[in-house]
Amino acid sequence: MRRWIHRRKIMIFTLFLAVVIGCLSIALMYRINEISEESCFEQLHEAAQNLSQDIMQHITSDQNQLEVIAAILANYQDIEGEETIQILNEYKASDILSRLEILLPGDRVLLNNGEIVDASGVLSFEEEAAKGAHISDKTVDLLDSESYILRSFVPIERDGAVAGVLYGVIDLQTLPYQWKAEEFGGNASVYVIDGNTGDFIMDTWHKTLGNLIDLGSRRMKAGYTPEQFAEDIFAGETGYVVFVSRTIGDYLYLYYEPLEINEWRLAISVPESIVYEDAYHIRQVFYLFLALEFLFFLFYLIWILKYVRQETREKQKRLELISNVHDVEQLLFIAHHKSENIGLALEKAAEMTASQCAFFETVLDETQSQLYLWEKDPDTGEDSFLDIKDQSVFQDYFRENQKELVVFNEIEAYQAGKEIYSIFKQKKLKNLVVIPVENINKALIGALGIINTDMEWVDYEQLKSVTFSFSMFYHNMQSYTIARKMGEIDVLTGLLNRNRFERDISFYQQLQGKSLACIYLDANGLHELNNEKGHAAGDEMLKNIAGEIKREFGEETTYRIGGDEFLIFVTGKGQEEVLEMAARVQQAAGEKGYDVSVGVQWTEKVASVSRLMKEAERQMYADKERYYRERGKRR
């Protein structure tokens, strides 16, 4: 048994260890993912910072070149002449500028081939000249209406006036090759977004340039919303967002921040597979570790289960015993409130021991015993539960014998004693097993027995296992009885107290078809007696009067409702009989030297118990008034 318990502890510990390792592994994976995500956002932030600086350097460098060329052009007499055309034509694409053109007054544009085209509606000389050196947002190319470009403007100033505006054309198709993020092994995508319109100026992830609104239909990761992302972009905020890419069906982790150009925003994204690439390799190692751990645990579990299988029957028996004991304990725990539970508990005890009958005999007080009996009729199969008082046969046996009572034949019954033999013969029992029930102080408080069991045991463990529950029931019943008496019975007089009176009022109000009488009694001179002879004499007076009340009216409807006041209800008796009963109480008290004021009110049909009591009380006070008046005393 000890070896089995030891192995069971080892198995439980192993299982616990496996669960702990599994939970720690999951927690570690989760933490690694968190670290990977945090690291991803940090790298995206750093990449954005670096790329932002690179973009600004490109823009600044190109604008410096344009300013040098504009200064040269300002010295030419004819800004539209051959020299200007030659400079525009011979310009070699540098960094992000693909070609040069000049915006002339009248909204005309000088191309690098010398052609002059009308740009009205597309470019305004006055507006661009007023802005000074600047770069435009995404706009349509004059040479190809289906192509989008940027224009980097630098004014050509001569004699304090703008003679023309030189600008370099930035083809948006070439930007992805110029502005790259080297982080994440070159797998990061770069976006430049116009914060005013939401248009993408550059997008290395998609083949076409769309608008920020398109993201509204994409599924976001928990904690992110397309509305918040759009709001941050238009407001020029810095932040992160994670959403599902339609292209790869995987999450994209995206960082965004404002650029120092117009209202542009720079964003960099990377697929989740790249974010968790390192975490993935770590996860593979852990999965291998967990697989090996699982195989080890599986082999060990098979071995221990093979060993445990040999003891399954005994274990099942013990589990059933524990379950049965628990069921009996639950039933008996509240049996002092629900009397039917004692029958159910005895039925369970009979079921545990495969018996036809089970009983519990206990002592209620020094003079009275009680027998609770459950049995199944062998002919009809019907259950019955009996609550029989004044039975103490088996407790008498245990007081003389310090062992269980086990009777499986007439000879054993005869050896157990005449009373046991008589029961055995009279009831035609097949067998009888009874064990003593003791309290925590080892004092005998009852006997628990079974009749006609199908098993002849070597020991009586199952029956013994529930004796504590029956002992607990006895203790609860005793405590409940005492508490109930203390709550409902006046300690001094033994009559019902005011608590019980308040509870019973509704009962008297509901009486139908019976007469009801209310007798109000008051002990005269209690205050004076207490002052002259002490409270012990006053208590004696009250106990004597209460005794007379109990002798005449019984205990079920008699109450002490105040210090010297008593109230009695009488049902089903005539008015004259009630008056005679009240007079006898008054006379008997007088013979003992006590004066009692009495008020009696009788009604044939109950209308109002409250009015009945008030009338009886009024009569009692009238009687008391006569008592003091006759003795020349003031009340």
VEXDREN-2710 file (C-alpha; in Angstrom, 1 decimal):
% VEXDREN-2710
k/r/px/py/pz
1/MET/0.0/0.0/0.0
2/ARG/2.8/2.4/0.9
3/ARG/4.6/1.6/-2.3
4/TRP/1.5/2.3/-4.3
5/ILE/1.0/5.6/-2.5
6/HIS/4.7/6.4/-3.0
7/ARG/4.4/5.6/-6.8
8/ARG/1.2/7.6/-7.0
9/LYS/3.0/10.6/-5.5
10/ILE/5.8/10.2/-8.0
11/MET/3.3/10.1/-10.9
12/ILE/1.5/13.1/-9.6
13/PHE/4.8/15.0/-9.1
14/THR/5.9/14.0/-12.6
15/LEU/2.6/15.1/-14.1
16/PHE/2.9/18.3/-12.1
17/LEU/6.4/18.8/-13.3
18/ALA/5.4/18.2/-17.0
19/VAL/2.5/20.6/-16.6
20/VAL/4.8/23.2/-15.0
21/ILE/7.4/22.8/-17.8
22/GLY/4.7/23.0/-20.4
23/CYS/3.3/26.1/-18.9
24/LEU/6.7/27.7/-18.5
25/SER/7.5/26.8/-22.1
26/ILE/4.3/28.4/-23.3
27/ALA/5.0/31.5/-21.2
28/LEU/8.5/31.6/-22.5
29/MET/7.3/31.4/-26.1
30/TYR/4.9/34.1/-25.4
31/ARG/7.6/36.3/-23.8
32/ILE/10.0/35.5/-26.7
33/ASN/7.3/36.7/-29.1
34/GLU/6.8/39.8/-27.0
35/ILE/10.5/40.5/-27.1
36/SER/10.6/39.9/-30.8
37/GLU/7.7/42.3/-31.3
38/GLU/9.3/44.9/-29.2
39/SER/12.6/44.5/-31.0
40/CYS/10.8/44.7/-34.3
41/PHE/9.3/48.0/-33.5
42/GLU/12.6/49.3/-32.2
43/GLN/14.3/48.3/-35.4
44/LEU/11.5/49.8/-37.5
45/HIS/11.8/53.0/-35.6
46/GLU/15.6/53.0/-36.1
47/ALA/15.2/52.2/-39.8
48/ALA/12.7/55.0/-40.2
49/GLN/15.1/57.5/-38.5
50/ASN/17.9/56.4/-40.8
51/LEU/15.8/56.5/-43.9
52/SER/14.3/59.8/-43.0
53/GLN/17.8/61.3/-42.8
54/ASP/18.7/59.7/-46.1
55/ILE/15.6/61.1/-47.8
56/MET/16.3/64.6/-46.5
57/GLN/19.9/64.3/-47.7
58/HIS/18.7/63.3/-51.2
59/ILE/16.2/66.2/-51.3
60/THR/18.7/68.7/-49.9
61/SER/21.4/67.6/-52.3
62/ASP/19.2/67.9/-55.3
63/GLN/17.9/71.3/-54.2
64/ASN/21.5/72.5/-53.8
65/GLN/22.2/71.4/-57.4
66/LEU/19.1/73.2/-58.6
67/GLU/20.1/76.3/-56.8
68/VAL/23.5/76.3/-58.5
69/ILE/21.9/75.8/-61.9
70/ALA/19.4/78.5/-61.2
71/ALA/22.2/80.9/-60.3
72/ILE/23.9/80.2/-63.6
73/LEU/20.6/80.6/-65.5
74/ALA/20.0/84.0/-63.8
75/ASN/23.1/85.4/-65.6
76/TYR/21.7/84.6/-69.0
77/GLN/20.1/87.5/-70.9
78/ASP/17.6/85.3/-72.5
79/ILE/16.2/82.7/-70.0
80/GLU/14.6/80.9/-72.9
81/GLY/17.7/81.0/-75.1
82/GLU/19.9/78.3/-76.6
83/GLU/22.3/78.4/-73.6
84/THR/19.4/77.6/-71.2
85/ILE/18.2/74.8/-73.4
86/GLN/21.7/73.4/-73.7
87/ILE/22.0/73.2/-69.8
88/LEU/18.6/71.6/-69.5
89/ASN/19.3/69.1/-72.3
90/GLU/22.8/68.2/-71.0
91/TYR/21.7/67.6/-67.4
92/LYS/22.5/64.1/-66.3
93/ALA/20.1/62.4/-63.9
94/SER/21.5/62.7/-60.4
95/ASP/20.1/61.0/-57.3
96/ILE/16.3/61.2/-57.7
97/LEU/16.0/64.0/-60.3
98/SER/15.3/62.5/-63.8
99/ARG/15.2/65.8/-65.9
100/LEU/15.0/69.6/-65.6
101/GLU/12.3/72.0/-66.8
102/ILE/11.6/75.7/-66.3
103/LEU/8.2/77.3/-65.4
104/LEU/8.0/80.6/-67.1
105/PRO/5.6/83.6/-66.7
106/GLY/2.3/83.0/-68.3
107/ASP/2.2/79.4/-66.9
108/ARG/4.4/78.2/-69.8
109/VAL/7.0/75.4/-69.3
110/LEU/10.3/75.2/-71.1
111/LEU/11.2/71.5/-71.7
112/ASN/14.8/70.2/-72.0
113/ASN/14.3/69.8/-75.8
114/GLY/13.6/73.5/-76.2
115/GLU/9.9/73.0/-76.7
116/ILE/7.6/75.4/-74.7
117/VAL/4.2/74.0/-73.6
118/ASP/1.2/75.5/-72.0
119/ALA/0.8/74.3/-68.4
120/SER/-2.3/76.3/-67.5
121/GLY/-4.5/74.4/-65.1
122/VAL/-1.6/72.2/-64.0
123/LEU/1.1/74.7/-62.9
124/SER/0.8/78.4/-61.8
125/PHE/3.9/80.5/-62.2
126/GLU/2.6/83.0/-59.6
127/GLU/1.9/80.4/-57.0
128/GLU/5.1/78.4/-57.4
129/ALA/7.3/81.6/-57.5
130/ALA/5.7/82.8/-54.3
131/LYS/6.6/79.6/-52.4
132/GLY/10.3/79.8/-53.1
133/ALA/12.4/76.7/-53.0
134/HIS/10.1/73.7/-52.3
135/ILE/9.0/70.3/-53.4
136/SER/5.5/69.5/-54.6
137/ASP/3.2/66.7/-53.6
138/LYS/2.2/63.9/-56.0
139/THR/1.1/65.4/-59.3
140/VAL/0.6/64.5/-63.0
141/ASP/3.5/64.7/-65.5
142/LEU/3.0/67.2/-68.3
143/LEU/4.5/64.7/-70.8
144/ASP/2.5/61.7/-69.7
145/SER/-0.9/62.3/-68.0
146/GLU/-0.9/58.7/-66.7
147/SER/2.4/59.1/-64.8
148/TYR/2.8/60.6/-61.4
149/ILE/5.8/62.7/-60.4
150/LEU/7.1/65.2/-57.8
151/ARG/8.6/68.6/-58.7
152/SER/11.5/70.2/-56.8
153/PHE/11.2/73.9/-57.4
154/VAL/14.0/76.6/-57.1
155/PRO/13.2/80.2/-58.3
156/ILE/15.5/81.9/-60.8
157/GLU/16.0/85.4/-59.5
158/ARG/17.2/88.3/-61.6
159/ASP/17.4/91.9/-60.3
160/GLY/15.2/91.0/-57.3
161/ALA/12.5/89.5/-59.4
162/VAL/11.7/85.9/-60.3
163/ALA/12.3/85.4/-64.0
164/GLY/11.4/81.8/-64.0
165/VAL/11.1/78.7/-61.7
166/LEU/13.6/75.9/-62.3
167/TYR/12.3/72.5/-61.2
168/GLY/13.6/68.9/-61.3
169/VAL/11.2/66.1/-62.1
170/ILE/11.2/63.2/-59.6
171/ASP/9.7/60.1/-61.2
172/LEU/7.8/58.2/-58.5
173/GLN/8.6/54.9/-60.2
174/THR/12.3/55.4/-59.4
175/LEU/11.9/56.3/-55.7
176/PRO/11.7/52.6/-54.5
177/TYR/15.2/52.1/-56.0
178/GLN/16.6/55.2/-54.2
179/TRP/14.9/55.1/-50.8
180/LYS/15.5/51.7/-49.2
181/ALA/15.6/50.3/-45.7
182/GLU/18.5/47.9/-45.3
183/GLU/17.3/46.5/-42.0
184/PHE/15.7/43.0/-41.7
185/GLY/17.9/41.8/-44.5
186/GLY/16.3/44.1/-47.0
187/ASN/12.9/42.6/-46.4
188/ALA/11.3/45.8/-45.0
189/SER/8.9/47.8/-47.2
190/VAL/8.9/51.6/-47.3
191/TYR/6.0/53.9/-47.8
192/VAL/5.7/57.7/-48.1
193/ILE/2.2/59.0/-47.5
194/ASP/0.7/62.4/-48.2
195/GLY/-0.8/63.5/-44.8
196/ASN/-3.2/65.8/-46.5
197/THR/-4.8/63.4/-48.9
198/GLY/-3.8/60.0/-47.7
199/ASP/-2.2/59.3/-51.2
200/PHE/0.8/57.0/-51.3
201/ILE/3.8/58.9/-52.8
202/MET/5.9/55.7/-52.6
203/ASP/5.0/52.1/-51.9
204/THR/7.6/49.4/-52.2
205/TRP/5.1/46.6/-51.1
206/HIS/2.5/47.1/-53.9
207/LYS/2.9/47.6/-57.6
208/THR/0.5/50.5/-57.7
209/LEU/0.1/53.6/-55.6
210/GLY/-3.1/53.6/-53.6
211/ASN/-4.7/55.6/-50.8
212/LEU/-4.7/55.2/-47.0
213/ILE/-8.5/54.6/-47.1
214/ASP/-7.8/51.2/-48.7
215/LEU/-6.5/50.0/-45.4
216/GLY/-9.9/50.4/-43.8
217/SER/-11.1/47.0/-45.2
218/ARG/-8.1/45.1/-43.9
219/ARG/-8.3/43.0/-40.7
220/MET/-6.3/44.5/-37.8
221/LYS/-4.6/42.7/-35.0
222/ALA/-6.3/43.0/-31.6
223/GLY/-5.6/46.4/-30.1
224/TYR/-5.3/48.2/-33.4
225/THR/-7.9/49.9/-35.6
226/PRO/-7.8/51.3/-39.1
227/GLU/-9.5/54.5/-37.8
228/GLN/-6.8/55.1/-35.2
229/PHE/-4.1/54.5/-37.8
230/ALA/-5.7/56.9/-40.3
231/GLU/-6.2/59.5/-37.5
232/ASP/-2.5/59.3/-36.5
233/ILE/-1.4/59.7/-40.1
234/PHE/-3.5/62.7/-40.9
235/ALA/-2.5/64.3/-37.5
236/GLY/1.2/63.7/-38.0
237/GLU/1.6/61.3/-35.0
238/THR/4.2/58.6/-34.5
239/GLY/3.0/55.1/-33.8
240/TYR/2.6/51.4/-34.7
241/VAL/0.0/49.3/-36.4
242/VAL/-0.4/45.6/-37.2
243/PHE/-2.7/44.4/-40.0
244/VAL/-3.3/41.5/-42.3
245/SER/-1.7/41.8/-45.8
246/ARG/-4.0/40.7/-48.7
247/THR/-0.9/39.8/-50.7
248/ILE/0.6/37.2/-48.3
249/GLY/-2.3/36.6/-45.9
250/ASP/0.1/37.3/-43.0
251/TYR/0.4/40.2/-40.5
252/LEU/2.5/43.2/-41.4
253/TYR/4.1/45.2/-38.6
254/LEU/4.2/48.8/-39.6
255/TYR/5.9/51.9/-38.0
256/TYR/5.0/55.5/-39.1
257/GLU/6.3/59.0/-38.3
258/PRO/6.2/62.4/-39.9
259/LEU/8.8/63.5/-42.5
260/GLU/10.1/67.1/-42.5
261/ILE/8.8/67.5/-46.1
262/ASN/5.4/69.1/-46.7
263/GLU/2.9/66.9/-44.8
264/TRP/4.5/63.7/-45.8
265/ARG/4.6/60.6/-43.5
266/LEU/7.2/57.9/-43.6
267/ALA/6.2/54.3/-42.8
268/ILE/8.2/51.0/-42.8
269/SER/6.7/47.5/-42.5
270/VAL/7.9/44.0/-42.2
271/PRO/6.0/40.6/-42.4
272/GLU/5.4/38.7/-39.2
273/SER/7.4/35.8/-40.4
274/ILE/10.4/38.1/-40.5
275/VAL/9.6/39.5/-37.1
276/TYR/9.5/36.1/-35.4
277/GLU/12.2/34.5/-37.5
278/ASP/14.5/34.1/-34.6
279/ALA/11.7/33.2/-32.3
280/TYR/10.7/30.5/-34.7
281/HIS/14.1/28.8/-34.5
282/ILE/14.0/29.0/-30.7
283/ARG/10.4/27.6/-30.8
284/GLN/11.6/24.6/-32.9
285/VAL/14.2/23.8/-30.2
286/PHE/11.6/24.0/-27.5
287/TYR/9.1/21.9/-29.4
288/LEU/11.8/19.2/-29.8
289/PHE/12.5/19.4/-26.0
290/LEU/8.7/19.2/-25.3
291/ALA/8.4/16.2/-27.6
292/LEU/11.2/14.4/-25.9
293/GLU/9.7/15.2/-22.5
294/PHE/6.3/14.0/-23.6
295/LEU/7.8/10.7/-24.9
296/PHE/9.6/10.2/-21.6
297/PHE/6.5/11.0/-19.6
298/LEU/4.4/8.7/-21.9
299/PHE/6.8/5.7/-21.3
300/TYR/6.8/6.4/-17.6
301/LEU/3.0/6.7/-17.5
302/ILE/2.5/3.4/-19.3
303/TRP/4.8/1.7/-16.8
304/ILE/3.1/3.2/-13.7
305/LEU/-0.4/2.5/-15.1
306/LYS/0.5/-1.1/-15.7
307/TYR/1.5/-1.3/-12.1
308/VAL/-1.5/0.6/-10.8
309/ARG/-3.8/-1.6/-12.8
310/GLN/-3.0/-4.5/-10.5
311/GLU/-4.5/-2.6/-7.6
312/THR/-7.5/-1.1/-9.4
313/ARG/-10.1/-3.1/-7.6
314/GLU/-8.8/-2.1/-4.2
315/LYS/-8.4/1.5/-5.2
316/GLN/-12.0/1.5/-6.6
317/LYS/-13.3/0.1/-3.4
318/ARG/-11.6/2.8/-1.4
319/LEU/-12.9/5.5/-3.7
320/GLU/-16.4/4.2/-3.5
321/LEU/-16.0/4.1/0.3
322/ILE/-14.8/7.7/0.4
323/SER/-17.6/8.7/-1.9
324/ASN/-20.2/6.9/0.2
325/VAL/-18.8/8.4/3.4
326/HIS/-18.9/11.8/1.9
327/ASP/-22.5/11.3/0.8
328/VAL/-23.5/10.2/4.3
329/GLU/-21.6/13.1/5.8
330/GLN/-23.4/15.6/3.5
331/LEU/-26.8/14.2/4.3
332/LEU/-26.2/14.1/8.1
333/PHE/-24.7/17.6/8.2
334/ILE/-28.1/19.2/7.9
335/ALA/-30.2/16.3/9.2
336/HIS/-31.1/18.2/12.3
337/HIS/-32.9/20.6/10.0
338/LYS/-34.2/18.1/7.5
339/SER/-35.3/14.9/9.3
340/GLU/-35.7/13.0/6.0
341/ASN/-31.9/13.1/5.6
342/ILE/-31.4/10.7/8.4
343/GLY/-33.4/8.2/6.5
344/LEU/-31.5/8.8/3.3
345/ALA/-28.2/8.4/5.2
346/LEU/-29.3/5.1/6.7
347/GLU/-30.4/4.0/3.2
348/LYS/-26.9/4.9/2.0
349/ALA/-25.3/2.9/4.8
350/ALA/-27.5/-0.1/3.9
351/GLU/-26.5/0.2/0.3
352/MET/-22.8/0.3/1.2
353/THR/-23.1/-2.9/3.2
354/ALA/-25.6/-4.7/0.9
355/SER/-28.1/-4.8/3.8
356/GLN/-31.9/-5.0/3.9
357/CYS/-32.1/-2.6/6.9
358/ALA/-30.0/0.0/8.7
359/PHE/-30.7/1.8/12.0
360/PHE/-29.3/4.3/14.4
361/GLU/-30.1/4.2/18.1
362/THR/-29.2/7.3/20.1
363/VAL/-29.8/8.9/23.5
364/LEU/-31.9/12.1/23.5
365/ASP/-31.5/12.8/27.2
366/GLU/-31.1/10.9/30.5
367/THR/-34.6/9.4/30.3
368/GLN/-35.3/8.9/26.6
369/SER/-33.7/7.2/23.6
370/GLN/-34.7/7.3/19.9
371/LEU/-34.4/4.8/17.1
372/TYR/-34.1/5.8/13.5
373/LEU/-34.8/2.9/11.2
374/TRP/-34.6/2.5/7.4
375/GLU/-35.6/-0.8/5.7
376/LYS/-36.6/-2.2/2.4
377/ASP/-39.5/-4.6/2.2
378/PRO/-38.1/-7.8/0.6
379/ASP/-41.5/-8.7/-0.9
380/THR/-42.6/-5.3/-2.3
381/GLY/-39.2/-3.6/-2.6
382/GLU/-40.7/-0.4/-1.0
383/ASP/-38.6/1.8/1.3
384/SER/-39.7/2.9/4.7
385/PHE/-38.1/5.1/7.3
386/LEU/-39.3/4.9/11.0
387/ASP/-38.6/7.2/13.8
388/ILE/-39.3/5.2/17.0
389/LYS/-38.7/6.5/20.5
390/ASP/-37.9/4.7/23.8
391/GLN/-35.5/2.1/22.3
392/SER/-32.1/1.6/23.9
393/VAL/-31.5/-2.2/23.6
394/PHE/-28.1/-2.0/21.8
395/GLN/-26.7/0.8/24.0
396/ASP/-27.4/-1.3/27.0
397/TYR/-25.5/-4.1/25.3
398/PHE/-22.5/-1.8/24.7
399/ARG/-22.4/-0.6/28.2
400/GLU/-21.7/-4.1/29.3
401/ASN/-19.6/-5.3/26.3
402/GLN/-16.6/-3.4/24.8
403/LYS/-16.9/-4.9/21.3
404/GLU/-19.1/-4.9/18.2
405/LEU/-22.2/-7.0/18.2
406/VAL/-22.0/-9.5/15.3
407/VAL/-24.7/-12.1/15.1
408/PHE/-25.0/-14.5/12.1
409/ASN/-27.0/-17.3/13.7
410/GLU/-29.2/-18.1/16.7
411/ILE/-26.2/-19.4/18.8
412/GLU/-24.4/-16.1/18.5
413/ALA/-27.7/-14.2/19.2
414/TYR/-28.2/-16.3/22.4
415/GLN/-24.6/-15.6/23.5
416/ALA/-25.2/-11.8/23.0
417/GLY/-28.1/-11.8/25.6
418/LYS/-31.8/-12.4/26.1
419/GLU/-32.9/-9.1/24.5
420/ILE/-30.8/-9.5/21.5
421/TYR/-31.9/-13.2/21.1
422/SER/-35.5/-12.1/21.5
423/ILE/-35.2/-9.5/18.7
424/PHE/-33.3/-12.0/16.5
425/LYS/-36.0/-14.7/16.9
426/GLN/-39.0/-12.4/16.8
427/LYS/-38.0/-10.5/13.7
428/LYS/-36.7/-13.7/12.0
429/LEU/-33.3/-12.0/11.2
430/LYS/-30.7/-13.7/9.1
431/ASN/-27.9/-11.6/10.7
432/LEU/-27.2/-8.5/12.7
433/VAL/-24.2/-6.3/12.9
434/VAL/-24.1/-3.3/15.4
435/ILE/-21.2/-1.1/16.3
436/PRO/-21.0/1.6/19.0
437/VAL/-21.0/5.3/18.1
438/GLU/-19.0/7.6/20.4
439/ASN/-18.4/11.3/20.7
440/ILE/-15.0/13.0/20.6
441/ASN/-14.6/12.2/24.3
442/LYS/-15.1/8.5/23.7
443/ALA/-18.4/8.5/25.5
444/LEU/-21.1/6.2/24.1
445/ILE/-23.9/8.2/22.5
446/GLY/-25.5/5.6/20.2
447/ALA/-25.4/2.4/18.1
448/LEU/-25.3/2.0/14.4
449/GLY/-26.4/-1.3/12.9
450/ILE/-27.4/-3.2/9.8
451/ILE/-29.7/-6.2/9.4
452/ASN/-29.6/-9.0/6.8
453/THR/-26.5/-8.1/5.0
454/ASP/-25.4/-10.3/2.0
455/MET/-21.7/-10.2/3.2
456/GLU/-20.0/-11.8/6.1
457/TRP/-17.1/-9.5/6.6
458/VAL/-13.7/-10.0/8.1
459/ASP/-13.9/-6.4/9.4
460/TYR/-16.5/-3.7/9.4
461/GLU/-14.6/-0.8/7.9
462/GLN/-17.4/0.4/5.8
463/LEU/-19.8/0.6/8.7
464/LYS/-17.2/2.1/11.0
465/SER/-16.3/4.7/8.4
466/VAL/-19.6/6.5/8.8
467/THR/-19.8/6.4/12.6
468/PHE/-18.2/9.8/12.9
469/SER/-20.9/11.3/10.6
470/PHE/-23.6/9.9/12.9
471/SER/-21.7/11.2/15.9
472/MET/-21.7/14.6/14.2
473/PHE/-25.4/14.3/13.6
474/TYR/-26.0/13.6/17.2
475/HIS/-23.9/16.6/18.3
476/ASN/-25.7/18.9/15.8
477/MET/-29.1/17.6/17.0
478/GLN/-28.2/18.2/20.6
479/SER/-26.8/21.7/19.8
480/TYR/-29.9/22.5/17.6
481/THR/-32.3/21.4/20.4
482/ILE/-30.5/23.4/23.0
483/ALA/-30.3/26.5/20.8
484/ARG/-34.0/26.2/19.9
485/LYS/-34.9/25.9/23.5
486/MET/-32.8/28.9/24.4
487/GLY/-34.4/30.9/21.6
488/GLU/-38.0/29.9/22.3
489/ILE/-38.3/29.0/26.0
490/ASP/-38.1/31.3/29.0
491/VAL/-35.2/30.0/31.1
492/LEU/-36.7/31.0/34.4
493/THR/-40.3/29.7/34.1
494/GLY/-40.0/27.1/31.3
495/LEU/-42.9/28.7/29.4
496/LEU/-42.6/29.8/25.8
497/ASN/-40.9/33.2/25.5
498/ARG/-41.8/36.4/23.6
499/ASN/-39.8/35.3/20.5
500/ARG/-42.0/32.3/20.2
501/PHE/-45.1/34.4/21.0
502/GLU/-44.3/36.8/18.1
503/ARG/-43.8/33.8/15.7
504/ASP/-47.1/32.1/16.8
505/ILE/-49.4/35.2/16.4
506/SER/-50.0/34.5/12.7
507/PHE/-51.1/30.9/13.6
508/TYR/-53.8/32.1/15.9
509/GLN/-55.0/34.7/13.4
510/GLN/-55.5/31.9/10.8
511/LEU/-57.7/29.7/13.1
512/GLN/-60.9/28.8/11.3
513/GLY/-64.0/27.2/12.9
514/LYS/-62.7/27.2/16.4
515/SER/-63.2/29.5/19.4
516/LEU/-60.3/31.4/20.8
517/ALA/-59.7/32.8/24.2
518/CYS/-56.9/35.1/25.4
519/ILE/-56.0/35.1/29.1
520/TYR/-53.7/38.0/30.3
521/LEU/-52.1/37.5/33.7
522/ASP/-49.9/39.8/35.7
523/ALA/-48.1/39.0/39.0
524/ASN/-49.0/41.8/41.5
525/GLY/-46.4/43.1/43.8
526/LEU/-43.3/41.7/42.0
527/HIS/-41.5/45.0/42.3
528/GLU/-42.2/45.4/46.0
529/LEU/-41.2/41.7/46.6
530/ASN/-37.9/42.2/44.8
531/ASN/-37.1/45.4/46.9
532/GLU/-38.1/43.8/50.2
533/LYS/-36.8/40.2/49.9
534/GLY/-34.5/40.3/46.9
535/HIS/-34.7/39.0/43.3
536/ALA/-34.5/35.4/44.3
537/ALA/-37.9/35.7/46.1
538/GLY/-39.3/37.5/43.0
539/ASP/-38.0/34.7/40.7
540/GLU/-39.6/32.1/43.0
541/MET/-42.9/33.9/42.8
542/LEU/-42.7/33.9/38.9
543/LYS/-41.8/30.2/38.8
544/ASN/-44.7/29.3/41.1
545/ILE/-47.2/31.2/39.1
546/ALA/-45.8/29.7/35.9
547/GLY/-46.2/26.2/37.4
548/GLU/-49.8/26.8/38.1
549/ILE/-50.3/28.1/34.5
550/LYS/-48.6/24.9/33.1
551/ARG/-50.7/22.6/35.3
552/GLU/-53.9/24.2/34.1
553/PHE/-53.2/25.2/30.5
554/GLY/-50.2/23.1/29.5
555/GLU/-47.0/24.4/27.8
556/GLU/-47.9/24.6/24.1
557/THR/-49.8/27.9/24.1
558/THR/-48.5/29.6/27.3
559/TYR/-46.1/32.5/27.2
560/ARG/-44.1/34.7/29.5
561/ILE/-44.1/37.9/27.4
562/GLY/-42.6/40.3/30.0
563/GLY/-41.1/40.6/33.5
564/ASP/-44.3/39.8/35.4
565/GLU/-46.7/39.3/32.5
566/PHE/-48.1/36.0/31.1
567/LEU/-50.3/35.4/28.1
568/ILE/-52.3/32.2/27.3
569/PHE/-54.3/31.2/24.3
570/VAL/-57.0/28.5/24.5
571/THR/-58.7/27.1/21.5
572/GLY/-61.9/25.0/21.2
573/LYS/-63.2/25.6/24.7
574/GLY/-66.3/27.4/25.9
575/GLN/-66.2/30.8/27.5
576/GLU/-67.3/29.5/30.9
577/GLU/-64.7/26.8/31.0
578/VAL/-62.0/29.2/30.1
579/LEU/-63.1/31.6/32.9
580/GLU/-63.0/28.7/35.4
581/MET/-59.5/27.6/34.3
582/ALA/-58.3/31.2/34.7
583/ALA/-59.9/31.4/38.1
584/ARG/-58.3/28.2/39.3
585/VAL/-54.9/29.6/38.4
586/GLN/-55.6/32.8/40.3
587/GLN/-56.9/30.8/43.3
588/ALA/-53.9/28.4/43.3
589/ALA/-51.5/31.3/43.2
590/GLY/-53.4/33.0/46.0
591/GLU/-53.1/29.9/48.2
592/LYS/-49.3/30.2/47.8
593/GLY/-49.4/33.9/48.9
594/TYR/-49.2/35.4/45.5
595/ASP/-51.8/37.8/43.9
596/VAL/-52.4/37.6/40.2
597/SER/-54.5/40.0/38.1
598/VAL/-56.4/38.3/35.3
599/GLY/-58.1/39.4/32.1
600/VAL/-60.0/37.0/29.9
601/GLN/-61.5/37.7/26.4
602/TRP/-63.2/34.9/24.5
603/THR/-64.5/34.9/20.9
604/GLU/-66.4/32.3/19.0
605/LYS/-64.8/33.3/15.6
606/VAL/-61.4/34.8/15.3
607/ALA/-61.6/38.3/13.6
608/SER/-58.6/40.1/15.1
609/VAL/-56.1/38.5/17.5
610/SER/-54.7/41.9/18.2
611/ARG/-58.1/43.3/19.4
612/LEU/-58.6/40.1/21.4
613/MET/-55.3/40.6/23.3
614/LYS/-55.9/44.3/23.9
615/GLU/-59.3/43.6/25.4
616/ALA/-57.8/40.9/27.7
617/GLU/-55.0/43.3/28.6
618/ARG/-57.6/46.0/29.4
619/GLN/-59.5/43.6/31.7
620/MET/-56.2/42.6/33.4
621/TYR/-55.3/46.2/34.1
622/ALA/-58.8/46.8/35.5
623/ASP/-58.3/43.9/37.8
624/LYS/-54.9/45.2/38.8
625/GLU/-56.4/48.6/39.5
626/ARG/-58.9/47.0/41.9
627/TYR/-56.1/45.1/43.6
628/TYR/-54.2/48.2/44.4
629/ARG/-57.3/50.2/45.3
630/GLU/-58.5/47.6/47.8
631/ARG/-55.1/47.7/49.5
632/GLY/-55.0/51.5/49.6
633/LYS/-51.9/51.6/47.4
634/ARG/-51.0/53.5/44.4
635/ARG/-50.0/51.5/41.4
END
